[in-house]
């Protein structure tokens, strides 16, 4: 899966894709969001991955990891998640966090453990996604996960 960095002209297509797979599409163009995506041969978005970093750079909020349903169960989701973990670690993050109510087993396979959502919100409170979840009341319905990052992000 060849990844492209999401630029201003790509945000609408990636947002539409994330909405189709029932993930948060808000704030993709926020200054702190790092986002990549993959297209199929026809140019349709079929995968995405990204993260936001805390103000001190030590924490990364993994977000927008998604694969087109027709292309799942081929290791693509794991590859996309590992890409984000690697990039976040390369940027200096030492801990990765995320919200996921439905995909716990997937994230556990990547060494994530259950975490307190309020701890996540504390260390990543300035990120777009946390601010959105707080203001909408969604934070109290979320399930949080975390893992320590290594130099290569994926061990």
C-alpha positions in Angstrom: 0.0 0.0 0.0 1.7 3.2 -1.2 1.0 6.1 1.2 0.7 9.8 0.4 0.8 12.6 2.8 -2.6 14.3 3.1 -2.6 17.8 1.8 -5.3 20.5 1.7 -6.6 19.1 -1.6 -7.0 15.6 -0.2 -8.8 16.3 3.0 -12.4 16.0 1.5 -11.7 12.6 0.0 -10.1 11.3 3.2 -12.9 12.7 5.3 -15.5 11.0 3.1 -13.6 7.7 3.4 -13.4 8.0 7.2 -17.1 8.8 7.4 -17.8 5.7 5.3 -15.9 3.5 7.7 -17.5 5.2 10.7 -14.4 7.0 12.1 -14.0 10.6 13.2 -13.4 12.8 10.2 -13.3 16.1 12.0 -10.1 18.2 12.2 -8.2 16.3 9.5 -6.8 19.7 8.4 -6.0 20.9 12.0 -2.3 22.0 12.2 -1.2 19.2 14.6 -2.7 16.4 12.6 -0.3 14.2 10.6 -2.2 12.1 8.1 -1.4 9.7 5.2 -3.7 7.8 2.9 -3.6 5.2 0.1 -5.6 5.1 -3.1 -6.6 2.2 -5.3 -6.0 2.0 -9.1 -9.0 4.2 -9.7 -7.9 6.9 -7.3 -10.4 6.1 -4.5 -9.1 6.3 -1.0 -8.8 2.8 0.4 -6.7 3.3 3.6 -5.6 6.0 6.0 -3.5 6.5 9.1 -2.3 9.3 11.3 -1.8 10.9 14.6 -1.7 14.1 16.7 1.1 14.9 19.1 0.9 16.5 22.6 2.4 19.9 23.1 5.5 18.4 24.8 5.9 15.9 21.9 6.0 12.9 24.3 2.5 11.6 23.5 0.9 10.7 20.2 -2.9 10.2 19.7 -3.2 7.6 16.9 -6.2 8.3 14.7 -7.8 7.6 11.4 -6.3 4.1 11.0 -8.7 2.5 8.5 -8.9 0.1 5.6 -11.6 -0.2 3.0 -13.8 -3.2 4.1 -13.1 -5.0 0.8 -9.4 -4.9 1.5 -9.3 -6.1 5.2 -7.8 -9.2 6.6 -4.6 -8.8 4.5 -2.4 -7.2 7.1 -3.0 -3.7 5.7 -4.5 -2.3 8.9 -1.5 -3.5 10.9 0.8 -2.0 8.4 -1.0 1.4 8.5 -1.0 1.4 12.3 2.7 0.5 12.4 3.5 3.3 10.0 1.8 5.8 12.3 3.6 4.3 15.4 7.0 4.5 13.6 6.4 8.1 12.5 5.3 9.2 15.9 8.3 7.6 17.6 10.6 9.1 15.0 9.1 12.5 15.9 10.0 11.9 19.6 6.8 10.4 21.1 7.4 7.8 23.8 3.7 6.8 24.4 1.0 6.2 21.9 -2.7 6.5 22.8 -6.0 6.0 21.0 -9.7 5.7 21.3 -11.4 2.6 20.1 -14.7 1.1 21.2 -14.9 -1.7 18.6 -11.3 -2.7 17.7 -9.8 -3.7 21.0 -8.4 -7.1 19.9 -6.8 -5.5 16.8 -5.0 -2.9 19.0 -4.1 -5.5 21.6 -2.3 -7.4 18.8 -0.1 -4.3 18.4 0.7 -4.2 22.2 -1.9 -1.7 23.2 -3.4 -2.1 26.7 -6.6 -0.6 28.1 -6.1 2.9 29.5 -8.0 5.5 31.4 -9.7 7.8 28.9 -9.2 10.7 31.4 -5.5 10.1 31.5 -5.4 10.2 27.7 -7.5 13.4 27.8 -5.1 14.9 30.3 -1.8 14.3 28.3 -3.4 15.0 24.9 -5.9 17.7 25.9 -4.9 20.2 23.3 -5.4 17.8 20.4 -8.3 18.4 18.1 -9.9 14.9 18.7 -9.8 15.2 22.5 -11.2 18.7 22.4 -14.0 17.5 20.1 -14.8 14.5 22.3 -14.9 16.7 25.4 -17.2 19.3 23.9 -19.6 16.7 22.4 -19.7 14.5 25.5 -18.3 11.6 23.5 -15.3 11.3 25.8 -17.3 9.6 28.5 -18.4 6.9 26.0 -15.0 6.2 24.6 -12.5 3.3 25.4 -8.9 4.4 25.6 -5.8 2.3 24.8 -2.0 3.0 25.2 1.4 1.5 24.6 5.0 2.5 25.0 6.8 3.4 21.8 10.4 2.2 21.1 12.8 3.9 18.7 11.3 2.1 15.8 7.8 2.6 17.2 6.6 -1.0 16.7 8.2 -3.5 19.1 
